[in-house]
């Protein structure tokens, strides 16, 4: 069959393997023929919204979390600085506390001018590793604390996750 006659979906076991993971996990994609009953990948059962604020943006974070529940998330996790382990803080102290120059931060809040976002991949990874969130049925929907939802996120999640275990989008800034 041609690519136009089929759809792809994520399958978490099977063949062919796509890429080996540095942690030893494998990712697979199954191509299901057009008109088939669909792929046998486990359906998404839970969307968990995650955001992070530490010393700024707490009001916006609350709006982000509240709107995520209004528009499709089953759970929201508004994380704060105490989510970062002391080991992570110590190892990344220089980057977490670096005073960035005005050229890089002209549209940022005063507290947004300190540090680089090294906490972002850490927060996402720790969320993914949470044993209370079954990886085969849960989607982690990360947003920055200043982002709020205005419509149902579930159609977007289904679309973005249709062909992959990982998806990213870009938020245009109104600055």
HUNOR-V785174 format. One record per helix or strand. SS is the DSSP state (hx for helix, st for strand). FROM is the first residue (numbers start at 0). TO is the last residue. If there is no record, write none. Layout:
BEGIN
ss=SS from=FROM to=TO
ss=SS from=FROM to=TO
END
This chain:
BEGIN
ss=hx from=2 to=4
ss=st from=5 to=10
ss=st from=16 to=19
ss=st from=25 to=32
ss=st from=45 to=51
ss=hx from=57 to=69
ss=st from=74 to=78
ss=hx from=80 to=82
ss=hx from=85 to=90
ss=hx from=92 to=96
ss=st from=98 to=98
ss=hx from=101 to=104
ss=hx from=109 to=112
ss=st from=113 to=113
ss=hx from=117 to=127
ss=st from=137 to=141
ss=hx from=153 to=160
END
